[in-house]
Amino acid sequence: AEYMGSVDETPGYRFSNRYTHTMVSIRPANMDDLLSMQNANLHCLPENYQMKYYLYHALTWPGLLYVAEDPNKKIAGYVLAKMEEEDPQKHGHITSLAVLRSHRKMGIAKNVMTCSQRQMAETYDAEYVSLHVRVGNRGAFALYKDTLGYSVHETEEKYYADGEDAYSMRKAFAENVLKRENEKEKRKQRELEEQQRVLRERQEREAQRGGGAAGGKKKK
């Protein structure tokens, strides 16, 4: 989830039916945006993807892709994200984030990330969101840690093709984590109650058999 931008990412947006900024609008991405997203990626990041990878994300998790569009309908930035649904802990992952140099310091990165994260938590019931960032990318690291509230989970050595290490970072969705913990406690309680019910029934059957045997004995 490399991001090449300034540390100074200010919010500067209001919320109605979508996130908006005085100069750009943040909206869900559609199929027509994918080429522009790929173009922004090629201009901003060393990690690039083939078009089929964008298509895969758009078709599988359409609600997690967001773009920033300026008044001239130019895509100024995007976030490409997905769900890691096979993991025991259901969570989202930021695949790629980029903002064109001409549109930085406008809060675009923070806003598209916020939109995608909200969808992960509310629509997909994710417990947390993860991403990778180059150890040497101080601007991106500050954005994720200080502005968006991520923390370092671990350092993965030689994660990138050029051999640079990556920080694996995570941001927990506290409400979903609490809800999942409550569900686990309720499930444990139901299991305990079921075990107690089975035990009571077994004891009752044994008592009935014992009583029948005693009643069936003949007096000498």
Backbone as CSV, one residue per row, in Angstrom:
resi,resn,N_x,N_y,N_z,CA_x,CA_y,CA_z,C_x,C_y,C_z
1,ALA,0.845,-1.188,0.000,0.000,0.000,0.000,0.877,1.234,0.000
2,GLU,1.830,1.271,-0.876,2.732,2.416,-0.932,1.975,3.684,-1.296
3,TYR,2.394,4.792,-0.703,1.805,6.090,-0.981,2.934,7.092,-1.046
4,MET,3.044,7.794,-2.147,4.079,8.798,-2.294,3.430,10.170,-2.149
5,GLY,3.520,10.759,-0.985,2.869,12.036,-0.777,3.454,12.755,0.414
6,SER,2.819,13.842,0.783,3.308,14.657,1.878,2.825,14.109,3.208
7,VAL,3.576,14.423,4.252,3.149,14.062,5.594,1.945,14.907,5.985
8,ASP,1.835,16.098,5.452,0.774,17.031,5.814,-0.487,16.730,5.020
9,GLU,-1.236,15.702,5.453,-2.489,15.356,4.810,-3.626,15.851,5.698
10,THR,-4.173,17.005,5.397,-5.234,17.573,6.216,-6.593,17.077,5.740
11,PRO,-7.583,16.947,6.633,-8.890,16.438,6.244,-9.564,17.292,5.171
12,GLY,-10.097,18.450,5.531,-10.664,19.388,4.560,-11.777,18.815,3.712
13,TYR,-12.683,18.005,4.273,-13.798,17.493,3.494,-15.055,17.539,4.346
14,ARG,-16.207,17.517,3.710,-17.462,17.436,4.450,-18.209,16.212,3.951
15,PHE,-19.144,15.753,4.725,-19.846,14.526,4.360,-21.323,14.800,4.140
16,SER,-21.823,14.423,2.983,-23.258,14.448,2.731,-23.603,13.036,2.310
17,ASN,-23.803,12.820,1.018,-23.978,11.455,0.526,-22.643,10.847,0.140
18,ARG,-21.610,11.652,0.129,-20.274,11.182,-0.188,-19.281,12.168,0.398
19,TYR,-18.007,11.776,0.431,-16.978,12.691,0.903,-16.658,13.673,-0.215
20,THR,-16.604,14.943,0.138,-16.273,15.952,-0.865,-15.205,16.883,-0.328
21,HIS,-14.481,17.498,-1.234,-13.465,18.490,-0.902,-13.737,19.673,-1.805
22,THR,-13.218,20.853,-1.469,-13.474,22.033,-2.281,-12.971,21.853,-3.707
23,MET,-11.963,20.992,-3.893,-11.383,20.828,-5.218,-11.639,19.454,-5.838
24,VAL,-11.951,18.480,-5.030,-12.170,17.140,-5.558,-13.352,16.480,-4.864
25,SER,-13.910,15.471,-5.525,-14.964,14.663,-4.934,-14.435,13.246,-4.740
26,ILE,-14.738,12.679,-3.606,-14.366,11.295,-3.327,-15.606,10.435,-3.581
27,ARG,-15.483,9.451,-4.443,-16.639,8.612,-4.780,-16.173,7.174,-5.023
28,PRO,-17.126,6.220,-5.006,-16.767,4.834,-5.340,-16.259,4.741,-6.771
29,ALA,-15.258,3.921,-6.983,-14.723,3.734,-8.330,-15.650,2.840,-9.143
30,ASN,-15.623,3.015,-10.460,-16.368,2.141,-11.355,-15.423,1.627,-12.441
31,MET,-15.941,0.801,-13.311,-15.107,0.178,-14.341,-14.420,1.204,-15.240
32,ASP,-15.095,2.316,-15.473,-14.520,3.344,-16.341,-13.315,4.038,-15.707
33,ASP,-13.147,3.881,-14.409,-12.044,4.539,-13.704,-10.761,3.715,-13.689
34,LEU,-10.845,2.431,-14.013,-9.708,1.543,-13.794,-8.461,1.944,-14.573
35,LEU,-8.630,2.392,-15.802,-7.472,2.807,-16.598,-6.799,4.028,-15.977
36,SER,-7.602,4.968,-15.490,-7.041,6.152,-14.836,-6.363,5.788,-13.526
37,MET,-6.914,4.817,-12.814,-6.287,4.359,-11.583,-4.937,3.725,-11.892
38,GLN,-4.891,2.918,-12.926,-3.631,2.300,-13.322,-2.619,3.362,-13.743
39,ASN,-3.080,4.385,-14.427,-2.201,5.466,-14.861,-1.622,6.211,-13.658
40,ALA,-2.471,6.482,-12.652,-1.988,7.146,-11.435,-0.966,6.268,-10.723
41,ASN,-1.218,4.985,-10.706,-0.282,4.051,-10.091,1.074,4.092,-10.794
42,LEU,1.080,4.088,-12.116,2.322,4.094,-12.886,3.109,5.372,-12.671
43,HIS,2.392,6.485,-12.468,3.055,7.768,-12.279,3.586,7.965,-10.858
44,CYS,2.968,7.276,-9.893,3.285,7.566,-8.498,4.085,6.490,-7.768
45,LEU,3.942,5.238,-8.186,4.470,4.148,-7.374,5.405,3.223,-8.139
46,PRO,6.341,2.613,-7.440,7.232,1.632,-8.076,6.574,0.251,-8.190
47,GLU,5.515,0.000,-7.389,4.800,-1.275,-7.450,3.615,-1.129,-8.396
48,ASN,3.689,-1.804,-9.535,2.654,-1.662,-10.565,1.937,-2.978,-10.824
49,TYR,0.723,-2.876,-11.366,-0.119,-4.052,-11.574,-0.701,-4.068,-12.978
50,GLN,-0.965,-5.275,-13.470,-1.635,-5.413,-14.754,-3.117,-5.085,-14.591
51,MET,-3.771,-4.752,-15.690,-5.167,-4.348,-15.640,-6.058,-5.437,-15.053
52,LYS,-5.727,-6.701,-15.298,-6.568,-7.778,-14.772,-6.618,-7.778,-13.250
53,TYR,-5.581,-7.235,-12.605,-5.564,-7.167,-11.147,-6.559,-6.120,-10.646
54,TYR,-6.641,-4.996,-11.356,-7.638,-3.977,-11.021,-9.044,-4.523,-11.242
55,LEU,-9.230,-5.235,-12.347,-10.531,-5.833,-12.654,-10.943,-6.819,-11.568
56,TYR,-9.990,-7.611,-11.121,-10.255,-8.588,-10.075,-10.784,-7.901,-8.816
57,HIS,-10.136,-6.829,-8.400,-10.589,-6.091,-7.225,-11.968,-5.474,-7.458
58,ALA,-12.153,-4.856,-8.620,-13.408,-4.156,-8.904,-14.592,-5.106,-8.984
59,LEU,-14.373,-6.288,-9.511,-15.461,-7.258,-9.644,-15.754,-7.989,-8.337
60,THR,-14.721,-8.196,-7.531,-14.891,-8.972,-6.307,-15.282,-8.102,-5.118
61,TRP,-14.679,-6.924,-4.988,-14.969,-6.034,-3.861,-15.252,-4.619,-4.369
62,PRO,-16.302,-4.430,-5.152,-16.569,-3.117,-5.763,-16.765,-1.994,-4.746
63,GLY,-17.217,-2.329,-3.544,-17.470,-1.292,-2.556,-16.243,-0.768,-1.845
64,LEU,-15.081,-1.359,-2.112,-13.864,-0.959,-1.396,-12.943,-0.056,-2.206
65,LEU,-13.242,0.144,-3.491,-12.399,0.979,-4.357,-12.981,2.386,-4.414
66,TYR,-12.138,3.372,-4.126,-12.571,4.778,-4.179,-11.581,5.605,-4.983
67,VAL,-12.110,6.649,-5.618,-11.270,7.565,-6.390,-11.570,9.002,-5.984
68,ALA,-10.579,9.865,-6.234,-10.751,11.304,-6.066,-10.822,11.910,-7.465
69,GLU,-11.893,12.637,-7.739,-12.116,13.203,-9.070,-12.149,14.723,-8.977
70,ASP,-11.339,15.396,-9.813,-11.321,16.857,-9.767,-12.433,17.426,-10.647
71,PRO,-12.651,18.743,-10.651,-13.738,19.342,-11.421,-13.666,19.054,-12.926
72,ASN,-12.480,18.710,-13.417,-12.322,18.384,-14.839,-12.502,16.892,-15.120
73,LYS,-13.019,16.175,-14.125,-13.272,14.733,-14.244,-11.978,13.916,-14.341
74,LYS,-10.895,14.479,-13.878,-9.628,13.771,-13.871,-9.476,13.020,-12.552
75,ILE,-9.043,11.768,-12.624,-8.818,10.985,-11.416,-7.482,11.402,-10.808
76,ALA,-7.564,11.998,-9.625,-6.376,12.546,-8.969,-5.771,11.587,-7.954
77,GLY,-6.515,10.580,-7.557,-6.014,9.621,-6.580,-6.982,8.466,-6.427
78,TYR,-6.530,7.412,-5.779,-7.384,6.230,-5.617,-6.902,5.385,-4.450
79,VAL,-7.770,4.496,-4.014,-7.387,3.418,-3.111,-7.925,2.121,-3.692
80,LEU,-7.056,1.122,-3.739,-7.396,-0.220,-4.229,-7.340,-1.145,-3.016
81,ALA,-8.444,-1.794,-2.689,-8.498,-2.589,-1.469,-9.270,-3.880,-1.684
82,LYS,-9.127,-4.791,-0.742,-9.786,-6.093,-0.846,-10.058,-6.648,0.546
83,MET,-10.770,-7.769,0.590,-11.010,-8.487,1.827,-10.216,-9.781,1.836
84,GLU,-9.635,-10.082,2.981,-8.955,-11.364,3.187,-9.934,-12.271,3.924
85,GLU,-10.852,-12.872,3.165,-11.980,-13.578,3.776,-11.647,-14.994,4.217
86,GLU,-10.543,-15.549,3.725,-10.186,-16.913,4.108,-9.389,-16.962,5.402
87,ASP,-8.919,-15.825,5.855,-8.176,-15.771,7.108,-9.128,-15.999,8.282
88,PRO,-8.682,-16.684,9.335,-9.538,-16.899,10.508,-10.108,-15.596,11.064
89,GLN,-9.300,-14.543,11.036,-9.774,-13.226,11.431,-10.117,-12.450,10.160
90,LYS,-11.394,-12.296,9.908,-11.838,-11.612,8.699,-11.346,-10.164,8.713
91,HIS,-10.598,-9.779,7.678,-10.060,-8.422,7.671,-9.876,-7.901,6.244
92,GLY,-9.763,-6.575,6.158,-9.519,-5.935,4.878,-8.035,-5.705,4.665
93,HIS,-7.668,-5.409,3.428,-6.270,-5.130,3.122,-6.194,-4.026,2.066
94,ILE,-5.347,-3.042,2.308,-5.118,-1.962,1.345,-4.045,-2.424,0.371
95,THR,-4.437,-2.643,-0.857,-3.490,-3.116,-1.867,-2.625,-1.985,-2.390
96,SER,-3.248,-0.844,-2.681,-2.502,0.267,-3.273,-3.215,1.589,-3.003
97,LEU,-2.422,2.629,-2.776,-2.925,3.984,-2.543,-2.010,4.957,-3.267
98,ALA,-2.588,5.844,-4.059,-1.761,6.812,-4.796,-2.521,8.117,-5.000
99,VAL,-1.787,9.224,-4.964,-2.329,10.556,-5.242,-1.369,11.269,-6.176
100,LEU,-1.881,11.822,-7.261,-1.028,12.550,-8.194,-0.349,13.720,-7.496
101,ARG,0.888,13.993,-7.889,1.659,15.055,-7.253,0.927,16.395,-7.313
102,SER,0.199,16.647,-8.395,-0.499,17.926,-8.571,-1.666,18.109,-7.605
103,HIS,-2.089,17.038,-6.936,-3.255,17.118,-6.065,-2.937,16.709,-4.618
104,ARG,-1.682,16.796,-4.225,-1.330,16.426,-2.865,-1.570,17.573,-1.881
105,LYS,-1.495,17.269,-0.610,-1.763,18.213,0.480,-3.207,18.697,0.467
106,MET,-4.119,17.857,-0.001,-5.534,18.196,-0.030,-6.364,17.204,0.785
107,GLY,-5.716,16.282,1.452,-6.449,15.311,2.260,-7.023,14.146,1.481
108,ILE,-6.634,14.009,0.216,-7.209,12.956,-0.634,-6.894,11.564,-0.086
109,ALA,-5.637,11.329,0.258,-5.249,9.997,0.736,-6.048,9.610,1.969
110,LYS,-6.158,10.505,2.920,-6.903,10.224,4.149,-8.366,9.935,3.839
111,ASN,-8.941,10.694,2.939,-10.365,10.572,2.671,-10.731,9.293,1.924
112,VAL,-9.958,8.930,0.912,-10.274,7.687,0.196,-10.048,6.482,1.115
113,MET,-9.030,6.561,1.957,-8.770,5.486,2.913,-9.924,5.362,3.911
114,THR,-10.405,6.489,4.404,-11.501,6.483,5.364,-12.754,5.858,4.778
115,CYS,-13.045,6.183,3.523,-14.221,5.621,2.850,-14.103,4.107,2.731
116,SER,-12.967,3.638,2.272,-12.764,2.207,2.078,-12.815,1.467,3.413
117,GLN,-12.188,2.022,4.423,-12.176,1.389,5.743,-13.579,1.289,6.320
118,ARG,-14.379,2.322,6.112,-15.749,2.289,6.626,-16.540,1.153,5.988
119,GLN,-16.348,0.953,4.690,-17.041,-0.131,4.005,-16.582,-1.499,4.516
120,MET,-15.283,-1.632,4.767,-14.773,-2.892,5.315,-15.459,-3.225,6.626
121,ALA,-15.573,-2.214,7.493,-16.132,-2.432,8.824,-17.639,-2.640,8.783
122,GLU,-18.351,-1.812,8.020,-19.804,-1.834,8.053,-20.413,-2.873,7.111
123,THR,-19.846,-3.021,5.928,-20.427,-3.931,4.933,-19.874,-5.347,5.052
124,TYR,-18.565,-5.451,5.284,-17.916,-6.761,5.312,-17.627,-7.273,6.721
125,ASP,-17.955,-6.467,7.725,-17.797,-6.889,9.120,-16.351,-7.263,9.443
126,ALA,-15.392,-6.520,8.895,-13.975,-6.801,9.126,-13.576,-6.443,10.555
127,GLU,-12.645,-7.216,11.114,-12.139,-6.932,12.453,-11.013,-5.903,12.411
128,TYR,-10.275,-5.881,11.309,-9.202,-4.906,11.172,-8.834,-4.762,9.698
129,VAL,-8.000,-3.796,9.397,-7.487,-3.593,8.042,-5.964,-3.594,8.119
130,SER,-5.333,-4.181,7.115,-3.873,-4.272,7.097,-3.315,-3.618,5.835
131,LEU,-2.012,-3.353,5.864,-1.320,-2.823,4.690,0.178,-3.020,4.871
132,HIS,0.911,-2.824,3.797,2.380,-2.845,3.849,2.903,-1.495,3.374
133,VAL,3.979,-1.048,3.979,4.606,0.201,3.579,6.115,0.041,3.705
134,ARG,6.836,0.645,2.773,8.291,0.583,2.812,8.823,1.213,4.097
135,VAL,9.801,0.579,4.679,10.406,1.092,5.902,10.965,2.501,5.686
136,GLY,11.453,2.779,4.484,12.049,4.081,4.209,11.071,5.154,3.757
137,ASN,9.797,4.824,3.604,8.810,5.805,3.145,8.220,6.517,4.361
138,ARG,8.923,7.531,4.839,8.521,8.211,6.060,7.205,8.971,5.913
139,GLY,6.950,9.534,4.725,5.701,10.258,4.512,4.499,9.345,4.631
140,ALA,4.563,8.188,3.963,3.457,7.236,4.020,3.300,6.675,5.429
141,PHE,4.425,6.374,6.080,4.367,5.821,7.427,3.680,6.797,8.385
142,ALA,3.999,8.085,8.260,3.383,9.101,9.115,1.890,9.210,8.838
143,LEU,1.512,9.112,7.564,0.090,9.160,7.207,-0.657,8.011,7.880
144,TYR,-0.135,6.816,7.733,-0.818,5.645,8.279,-0.836,5.649,9.810
145,LYS,0.298,5.956,10.411,0.406,5.877,11.872,-0.247,7.074,12.566
146,ASP,0.127,8.278,12.181,-0.305,9.461,12.909,-1.684,9.962,12.501
147,THR,-2.000,9.862,11.215,-3.272,10.401,10.727,-4.383,9.363,10.745
148,LEU,-4.074,8.138,10.330,-5.106,7.121,10.184,-5.160,6.118,11.338
149,GLY,-4.189,6.153,12.223,-4.258,5.325,13.417,-3.808,3.888,13.271
150,TYR,-2.953,3.611,12.290,-2.392,2.261,12.144,-1.227,2.078,13.113
151,SER,-0.923,0.837,13.405,0.246,0.520,14.216,1.028,-0.607,13.543
152,VAL,2.313,-0.685,13.831,3.168,-1.701,13.220,2.891,-3.055,13.856
153,HIS,2.563,-4.030,13.037,2.329,-5.395,13.504,3.631,-6.198,13.490
154,GLU,4.378,-6.049,12.410,5.673,-6.724,12.294,6.444,-6.115,11.126
155,THR,7.726,-6.446,11.029,8.558,-6.026,9.902,8.845,-7.251,9.047
156,GLU,8.546,-7.148,7.761,8.775,-8.264,6.838,10.010,-7.949,5.999
157,GLU,11.041,-8.731,6.169,12.303,-8.481,5.488,12.201,-8.760,3.992
158,LYS,12.845,-7.871,3.220,12.923,-8.012,1.758,11.551,-8.268,1.124
159,TYR,10.563,-7.547,1.602,9.189,-7.725,1.099,9.050,-7.250,-0.344
160,TYR,9.731,-6.167,-0.669,9.600,-5.586,-2.002,10.608,-6.175,-2.986
161,ALA,10.282,-6.037,-4.258,11.102,-6.653,-5.307,12.541,-6.164,-5.283
162,ASP,12.766,-4.920,-4.861,14.129,-4.378,-4.817,14.856,-4.726,-3.518
163,GLY,14.214,-5.528,-2.666,14.868,-5.982,-1.451,14.601,-5.150,-0.212
164,GLU,13.846,-4.067,-0.331,13.578,-3.231,0.843,12.574,-3.922,1.771
165,ASP,12.784,-3.718,3.072,11.866,-4.270,4.070,10.559,-3.496,4.079
166,ALA,9.525,-4.134,4.645,8.214,-3.488,4.756,7.703,-3.591,6.179
167,TYR,7.019,-2.537,6.614,6.250,-2.621,7.844,4.886,-3.195,7.491
168,SER,4.494,-4.225,8.198,3.122,-4.721,8.104,2.340,-3.989,9.181
169,MET,1.348,-3.183,8.781,0.627,-2.336,9.720,-0.848,-2.741,9.774
170,ARG,-1.453,-2.484,10.917,-2.857,-2.835,11.104,-3.611,-1.731,11.836
171,LYS,-4.888,-1.670,11.535,-5.795,-0.763,12.256,-7.026,-1.581,12.633
172,ALA,-7.306,-1.670,13.915,-8.441,-2.467,14.388,-9.736,-1.670,14.285
173,PHE,-10.811,-2.377,13.967,-12.145,-1.795,14.011,-12.753,-2.229,15.348
174,ALA,-12.610,-1.383,16.349,-12.906,-1.746,17.731,-14.316,-2.297,17.919
175,GLU,-15.305,-1.684,17.276,-16.690,-2.134,17.466,-16.879,-3.562,16.969
176,ASN,-16.261,-3.876,15.830,-16.396,-5.227,15.292,-15.652,-6.250,16.138
177,VAL,-14.492,-5.844,16.659,-13.731,-6.742,17.533,-14.556,-7.049,18.777
178,LEU,-15.163,-6.013,19.376,-15.980,-6.204,20.567,-17.195,-7.068,20.253
179,LYS,-17.810,-6.815,19.105,-18.984,-7.611,18.711,-18.606,-9.070,18.534
180,ARG,-17.452,-9.322,17.917,-17.005,-10.695,17.714,-16.704,-11.380,19.051
181,GLU,-16.110,-10.631,19.979,-15.829,-11.197,21.301,-17.123,-11.530,22.035
182,ASN,-18.116,-10.645,21.918,-19.411,-10.905,22.541,-20.078,-12.132,21.938
183,GLU,-19.957,-12.282,20.613,-20.522,-13.452,19.954,-19.852,-14.731,20.437
184,LYS,-18.542,-14.679,20.637,-17.816,-15.847,21.134,-18.275,-16.212,22.537
185,GLU,-18.461,-15.181,23.384,-18.906,-15.431,24.753,-20.313,-16.032,24.755
186,LYS,-21.186,-15.509,23.899,-22.546,-16.046,23.827,-22.534,-17.490,23.323
187,ARG,-21.646,-17.769,22.349,-21.544,-19.127,21.822,-21.044,-20.082,22.900
188,LYS,-20.052,-19.638,23.684,-19.547,-20.468,24.775,-20.637,-20.727,25.806
189,GLN,-21.443,-19.689,26.088,-22.516,-19.833,27.059,-23.562,-20.827,26.573
190,ARG,-23.898,-20.753,25.276,-24.869,-21.694,24.714,-24.332,-23.123,24.759
191,GLU,-23.051,-23.282,24.461,-22.437,-24.610,24.505,-22.447,-25.165,25.925
192,LEU,-22.159,-24.289,26.904,-22.161,-24.712,28.303,-23.566,-25.129,28.733
193,GLU,-24.547,-24.317,28.337,-25.933,-24.637,28.682,-26.366,-25.951,28.047
194,GLU,-25.925,-26.214,26.822,-26.259,-27.463,26.150,-25.609,-28.652,26.850
195,GLN,-24.364,-28.492,27.264,-23.677,-29.560,27.991,-24.382,-29.855,29.312
196,GLN,-24.810,-28.797,30.001,-25.512,-28.988,31.268,-26.855,-29.680,31.058
197,ARG,-27.554,-29.329,29.971,-28.839,-29.960,29.663,-28.657,-31.445,29.394
198,VAL,-27.646,-31.786,28.593,-27.373,-33.188,28.280,-27.030,-33.959,29.549
199,LEU,-26.244,-33.332,30.429,-25.863,-33.981,31.675,-27.079,-34.232,32.559
200,ARG,-27.983,-33.243,32.654,-29.187,-33.401,33.466,-30.060,-34.531,32.942
201,GLU,-30.232,-34.594,31.615,-31.050,-35.642,31.023,-30.445,-37.017,31.289
202,ARG,-29.128,-37.111,31.213,-28.459,-38.379,31.478,-28.665,-38.804,32.929
203,GLN,-28.528,-37.857,33.833,-28.712,-38.159,35.247,-30.147,-38.571,35.540
204,GLU,-31.107,-37.916,34.876,-32.516,-38.275,35.074,-32.798,-39.685,34.570
205,ARG,-32.239,-40.045,33.421,-32.439,-41.394,32.873,-31.831,-42.445,33.794
206,GLU,-30.632,-42.148,34.306,-29.983,-43.088,35.215,-30.779,-43.244,36.508
207,ALA,-31.343,-42.126,36.977,-32.155,-42.190,38.205,-33.410,-43.017,37.972
208,GLN,-34.033,-42.849,36.801,-35.239,-43.612,36.475,-34.931,-45.098,36.369
209,ARG,-33.820,-45.440,35.737,-33.440,-46.843,35.624,-33.149,-47.435,36.996
210,GLY,-32.484,-46.666,37.850,-32.180,-47.124,39.197,-33.444,-47.325,40.012
211,GLY,-34.396,-46.382,39.879,-35.653,-46.490,40.596,-36.464,-47.682,40.124
212,GLY,-36.476,-47.930,38.835,-37.215,-49.074,38.272,-36.639,-50.382,38.739
213,ALA,-35.327,-50.462,38.812,-34.672,-51.690,39.241,-34.983,-51.974,40.703
214,ALA,-34.976,-50.918,41.540,-35.250,-51.104,42.955,-36.705,-51.514,43.178
215,GLY,-37.621,-50.902,42.402,-39.047,-51.221,42.535,-39.382,-52.615,42.039
216,GLY,-38.542,-53.160,41.188,-38.835,-54.463,40.583,-38.360,-55.637,41.408
217,LYS,-37.612,-55.377,42.513,-37.112,-56.469,43.352,-38.237,-57.078,44.190
218,LYS,-38.296,-58.420,44.253,-39.327,-59.112,45.038,-38.866,-59.334,46.461
219,LYS,-39.821,-59.223,47.392,-39.490,-59.476,48.789,-39.482,-60.967,49.049
220,LYS,-38.543,-61.404,49.844,-38.466,-62.813,50.190,-39.423,-63.110,51.337
